[in-house]
Amino acid sequence: MKFWVWTSIDRSATDEALIAKYSALRSNGITGIFLADGIDDREFEIIRAQGLELHSWMITTNCREPEIRDAHPDWYMVSRSGKSSLTDPPYVHYYRWLSPVLPEVRDHITQRAKKLAAHPLIQGVHLDYVRYPDVILPIGLWEQYGLDQSEELPDFDFDYSERVREIAQQQIGRDPLEITDPAHHQDWLHFRYQSVTTLVDQITQAVHDCNKQITAAVFPTPSMARKICRQDWDKWSLDLFCPMIYHSFYNEPVEWISKCMLENIAATTVPICAGLYMPAFKSPAEFAQGLQIVKERGGAGVSLFDAVGEDYWQVFREFVSSV
């Protein structure tokens, strides 16, 4: 089993602080780092010096590049209600999404991944936000946004941009805006699933051409991912999947991790590393239970998100020493 954390580059930290951070992670049993926010040779060198595996954590179809917003407004997804995610993003201000249907978008994102993969200190590229916007949020978040998403709502159903509608009409024989029940129209659903898969295939080829690994943070199970964000991830040929099995987001108990792991292991031969959300565990005992479930269900490891208290690190160290 391998053990990962998601974290970000800290350009304001001193060398001493970074060495202390990554030395502590290694001492606690962590074997690899998913590191967000680009390239930083200093931090990369410190991570590798601690004997940790380094994968660059890349935001994919969710676009946070101001230059793209200015130069290519037509690359952004549009909702069924006609709202561009560039000018009227759903949920939060940074929910601006590029359409993987467009070849130029796929090429742009692939070049970003290739640049990361070409870096000599990076051992892999880790994809995140490689999907459509959430057409249905995890139920635990509905109250936060004042929504009832028992069914798909037009403001959150993407991509109905003019160019994508034209391409879709050629491929499925219908203008998506004329589909009366898009939530159940299989051709339109699979058109969008396939657009993400095509993008991932292109990125995977570029990363593998650099002899690097390709991994991804994905939604909890393939069936949930397809329903929530058009992410057909069990069809992707990656080296490792990290499904974000954040049970509290779905108002589920710790035992729900077992159900997700069973579906994931059955769906793909690619190793499954369970993503665990630390604030979801109400006690170190619950955390120990979650770790044990992942092990018993055949997980290839875990990746931890958010702060880990010392009591939880103690549990983690004991778990690592037992496998």
Buried (B, 14 or more C-beta within 10 A) or exposed (E): BBBBBBBEBBEEBEEEEBBEBBBEBBEBBBBBBBBBBBBBEEBBBBBBEBEBBBBBBBBBBBBEBEEBBEEBEBBBBBBBEEBBBBEBBBBEEEBBBBBBBBEEBBEBBBEBBBBBBEBEBBBBBBBBBBBBBBBBBBBBBBEEEEBEBEEBBEBBBBBBBEBBBEBBBEBBEBEBEEBEEBBEBEEBBBBBBBBBBBBBBBBBEBBBEBEBBBBBBBBBBBEBBBBBBBBBBBBBEBBBBBBBBBBBBBEBEBEBBBBBBEBBBEBBEBBBBBBBBBEBBEEBEBBBBBBBBBBEBEBBBBBBBEEBEEEBBBBBEEBBEEE
